[in-house]
Amino acid sequence: MKRQSSNGNGLMVVHQLQAEFASRDGRRALMAEFLGTLLFVVFSAGTVAVTGGLLAERMSSARLLAIALAHGVAYAVFVAAAQPVSGGHLNPAVTLAALMSKHIRAAKAVLYMLSQCAGAVVGSLLLMVMIPTSMHGTLGSDMLASRMTVGGGLVTEIVLTSVLVAAVLAAARGGSPVRLAIVGLIVILGQLVGGPLTGGSMNPARAFGPALVAGVWSHHWIYWLGPFIGAAVAIFVYDVCFTVVSKGARSMAEGNHKPSPARSF
């Protein structure tokens, strides 16, 4: 019986995958995730690589600020561009959160993550062609600082990603440009805090693309496990907090308040 159930679930997932590819909207969504992540990696990892050659260590504060701004602005801009088509994830951790909150099905989540990772790899290859060989280095790969422990790095990625995913959940619920700007600001803050420690990835695809192209795999698992745990934490905390706030608002409005439905992302 268990084997039949497993086979049935497998067939269902296969049918869902086929449906996503057969649908024009499904293909457009995958392309939006691919292109959005590609461009995000070009601008974010590109800033890390280029400023490493121009600003170097003597202007480390200026370099950190430039990297943080590039990550935050690029993510907010390309999420806003992709949102009408795919929901604008551009991050496997965000896709996992969407899956856990039942906004998307498992098949779509898998395809989104594959599209994001493929976009990150192509973006890294494109970056390698764009910039001089002397600036290649690690192509902006995320790495632990020399004095950073593995445990500290993992916790850093968990905390930063949980805050980012919570902000994305709030933005998806309201969908206003202001909330999308807040997501960009969260990425900037995450880079300012986490950049000198772990690279402030908060995004497995952003870590994966440059790592694959540059061959930098040191502690790479942190950049998957940390953000995925962070996404789960964000879902739990957001659900608890939003439920409490909604109940309080309904009570104050004597039952007349109806929270706006969450937007699909």
N, C-alpha and C positions, 0 to 999 in steps of 0.2 A: 504493500500500500504506500509506504513512504517513498519507494522508488518511483511508483507511478505518479505520485504527487510532485516529486522532484522533476520528472520528465515533463509533466504538465506545466509547471512553473517555467521551465526552460523554454518550452515552445511558446508560452505567452510572451516571454521577453523577446524571443526571436521575432514574433509577429509585431511586437511594438517597435522593434528596431526597423523592420521592413516598412512599417507605417510611417515612421519619421522620415525615412529616405524617399518614400513614395510621395509624401506631401510636399508641395511647393513651399509652403510656409515653413515646414520642418527643415528643408534644405537651406532656406534663406536664414533661418535662425542659427544653424550650424556655421554658415559662412560668416554671419555677424560676429559670432563668438571667436571664430578663427581670425578674422581680420582685426577685430578689436584688440585681442590679446597680442597679435603680431605687432600692431602699432604701439601698444603699451610697452612691450618689451624693447622695441627700437628706441623709444624716447627715455624710458627709465634706465635700462641697462646701458644704453648709449651714453647717458649723462655720467654714469659711474665710470665708464671706460674713458671718455673724453676728458673729464675733469681730473682723472688720475694722471693724465699727461700734461695738463695745463696748470692746475692749481697745486697739485701734489701736497705733501705734508706741511709745508710752511704756511699754507692757507687752509688748514684742515677745517676750520669753522666755516669758511666761505664755501668750501667744497661740500660739506655736509648740508648746508642750507640749499645749495643748488640741487643736490641729489634729492632732498626731501621735497622741494618745490616741483621738480620734474615728475617724481612719482605721483604726488597728490594731484597735480593739475592734469597730467596725462590720464590717470585712472578716472577722474571725474568726467573729463571730456569724452573719453571713448565709451564709458558706461552710458552716458547720456545719449551718445550717438547710436549705440546698439540696443538700448532699452526698448524702443518701440518695436523692434524686430524679434529680439530673443529674450528680453528681460534684462540684458546687460549685466551678465555675471562676470565674465573675463577672469574668473578665479575659481578653481575647483573647490575651495573651501566654501565659497558662496553657493556654488551648485549643490554641495552636500547639504548646506543649510536649507536650501529650497526643497531638496528631496526629503529631509527629515521633517520639514513643516508641511509636507504633502502638497507643495505647489506644483511639482513636476513628478513624472513617473521615473522609475529606475532606468528604463531604456534611454529616455531623453537625458537623464543625468550622466550616464556613461558616455553618450555621444558628445555632450557638451564638454566633458572633461577631456575627451580625446581631441576635440577641436581646439580647445584652449592650449593643450600641450603641443599640438602640431603647430599652432600659430606661434607659440613661444619659440619653438625650434627654428621655424622659418624666419622669424624675426631676428633671432640670434645669428643665423647664417647671413641674412641681409646686412646686419650690423657689421659683420666681419668684412663684408665687401665695401661698405661705406667708409669705414674709418681706416687711417693708416695702420700698417702692420705694427709699428712701434707703439700704438695705443691699444692693441688687442688685449694684452695681459690675460686676465681671466674673463674678459667680455662682461664685466659687471656681475660675475657670479656672486651669490650670497655665501658667505663663509663666517665661521665663528672667529671672533677676535682672539688673539694669541693668549690672553689671560682669561678668556671666558670658558667656564666649565660646560660640559655637555648638558648636565642637568639645568644649569642656568640658561643655556641657549634654548632648551626645550620649553622651559617655563616662559621665557620671553616671547617666543612665538605663540604660545597658547594665549597669553594675556593680550598681546597686541591684536591677534586675529579675532579673539572673542569680542573686543571692542569694535573692530572694523565690521564684523558680521552683524553685530547688534545695530550699528549705524545703517548698514545696508537694509536690514529688515525694516527699520523705521522709515527709510527713504522709499522702500517698495510699498509700504502701507499708505504713505501720503503722496509720494510721487512728485512733490514740488521741486522746482529748481534749487530752492534754498536747501532742501534736505540732501540733494545730490552734491551741493557744494560742501555740506557738512561732511559727507563721505570723503571728499577730497581732502578736507582739513584733517580728518582722522588719519588718513594715510600719511600726510605731512608730519603730524605729531608722532606717528608710529616710526617714521624714518628718523626723526630727530632723536628719539629715545633709543630705538632698536638698531638704527644704522651702525653705530660704532660697536655694537655688541654681536649681532647676528647678521647684519645686513638689513634687518627689518623687513623680511620678505612678506609675511602675511599672505602669501600666494604661492602654492606649490608649482603652478605653471611658470611663474616668473623665475623661480629658482631652477626649474628643470631645464628650460631652453638653453640658457647660457652654460649650465653645468654639462649638458650633453655635448654641445658644440666645442666648448673649451676643455672638456675632459676633467672637470673639477668636481670630484665626488666626496670630498671629505665631509663626513657627518651629514650627508645629503638627506638622510632619512628624517632628520629633525624638521626639515622644511616641508615634509608631508604630514608626519605625525602631529607636530605642534599645531599647524593650522586646522587640521581635521578635528583634533580635540577642542581647539578654540571655537570652532563652528558649533560643535555639540554643546559646549558650555553656553554659548550665546543663545542658542535656541531655548535651552532650559531656563536661563535667567530671563530672557525676553518674554517667554510665555508666562512665567510666574508673575513678573512685574506688570505685564499688560493686562493679565486677568484681574489682578488686584486693582489697577487703575480703572479698568472698565467697570468693575463692580462698584467702586466708589463713585464714579461718575453717574452711573445709573441710579444709585441711591440718592445722590444729591439732586438729580433731576426728577426724582419721584417716578422713576420708571420710564420717562419719556425719552431719555437719551439713547441713541442707537449709534454705536461706533461704526465708522465707515468700514466697508469690507476691504480686506487686504487685496492689493493689486497682485496679479499674477506676475511672478518673476522667476 
